[in-house]
Amino acid sequence: MNQNKILKKNSFREMLLQILNTDIFRQIYTKLRDSGIKKSTDLQISNKIQLVNIYAMINIGFLSLYIAIYISVGWLDVAFFFSLPLFSKILIFYFNHRGAYLEAKFILMISSNYCILVALSVFGIESGMLFYYILLLFQSNILFDRSEALYRYLFFLTIATGLFFLEFINYDLFSKNITNTRLLHLIHFSNFLMTSTLLFLTHHFYFKSIRIPDNLFRDQIKLRKFLEKEIYERQIAEESRVKSEKLHDEIIHLIPSFILILGKDGSIRKKNTKREDSLTLMYSDFENLDQGFPYLLNLPALFNHHDMNVYEFEKNLRSILSGKSKYYEVNFDQMDGSGNKFCFSIKIYPIRYESENGAIIFHTDTTLMKKQKEKLEKITEINEILKKSQDVIINLNSEGTILDVYLSTECSSLFMKLNSIGSNLWSLDLPEAFLEESKKTIERVKNTKNTYSFTMPLHCHNQKNDLYTVKIQSITDSEQLISMRKN
């Protein structure tokens, strides 16, 4: 009895050594070394269900190969040990492009079933069943993650059901002391066929009925399309934002006005660099107006050199930053070191900057604009007076260059010489007394900013000396207006 057990153990060792020397275990070791078998948490349920189906088909494929070799050779043991390395080669070829993780998983499961066959053959049905149950639990743990207890339970249930019938048959056979080797191998075949069939039916009737794979597949497609669309839209939005910011910066730096962009907290976020030099007079500490400077908190110090109402300015700026006001404008004058007066305008508008409320401040030098406006108003007023009287109007600069002339229809040929815009008044062929008196009066007007007049007889078309009143006044610091009216 003891000798038979020793022979069985030696036979088992030889079989294990022969199995371990096959290529399949070397392939398993290589794949495990390169990639490692670890539980995949990102495999989809549909992929797991596909594994179950492929697992059943692998068992059926091995049995078909086993039977084919047995029919050719006629000896089951030879068929078993020939089919083992041959089928491992088929697996390696089939899963060559499936990835190392899946390949190692399938090969390990099939190899464990081969070991089960050897255990059942050597130790007998009762002890072999315990080994089979342990390996089934190990296989289910590899095939499914812990979070998928339902699928692991179904997998184990189908195989355990087949083993129940197999154990019942084996118990009946061994109770009658039937130990035929071929019959034992046929029982093994029935076990594989039954478990594979149950796995296939479970997959077909349960998983297909609730349509988990199809739903998941459609959901995956929808999710992928949604993500692709979202990524594409974000890329377009980012490109549009970059182009918009680039265009925004170009526009800001081209505007001659001094521009500040403030964030919600009132600090400077951006400013332009191209501006008129006179705008530096607006702030007492212009050089420190850089990105990050707390503009709102330093208003009293920035505007302490002129009489602008800083309190009113700060109040309206805070209102715009909070989103309550839409516009604010203030105008003020400032003198430079040489005593020249400059006129400035500040306009504030609300904007959205970096997804929050902000403000954009335009600083403009309105000195020239204001002078031109005043000049236009004076000229308009003079033209209205001219329409009511038949005067001669001459607009000239400080050098005596005639800028504009208006002659009434009844003026004499003497004044027709004045109708030459761009000429110098002092070089025209006019009476010397008129030119000398005009020069003296213009100098008095420049010095005092008042209006002066004188009366002088001038020669007219009827060869008589008509008496004219000449009035000279200042339009701007560099322009004067001469008007003549016949008495």
Buried (B, 14 or more C-beta within 10 A) or exposed (E): EEEEEEEBEEEBEEBBEEBEEBEBBEBBEEBBEEBEBEEEEEBBBBEBBBBBBBBBEBBBBBBEBBBEBBEEEEEBEEBBBBBBBBBBEBBBEBBEEEEBBBBBBBBBBBBBBBBBBBBBBBBBBEEBBEBBBEBBEEBBEBBBBEEBEEBBEBBBEBBBBBBEEBBEBBEEBBEEEEEEEEEBBEBBBBBBBBBBBBBBEBBEEBBEEEEBBEEBEEEEEEEEEEEEEEEEEEEEEEEEEEEEEEEEEEEBEEEEBBBBBBBBEBBBBBBBEEBBEBBBBBBEEEEEBEEEBEBBEBBEEBBEBBEBEBEEBBEBBBBBBEEEBEEBEBEBBBEEEEEEEBBBBBBBBBEEBEEEBBBBBBBBBBBEEBBEEEBEEBBEEBEEEBEEEBBBBBBBBEEBBBBEBBBBEEBBEBBEEBBEEEBEBBEEEBEEEBBEBBEEBBEBBBEEEEBBEBEBBBEBEEEEEBEBBBBBBBBBEEBBBBBBBBE
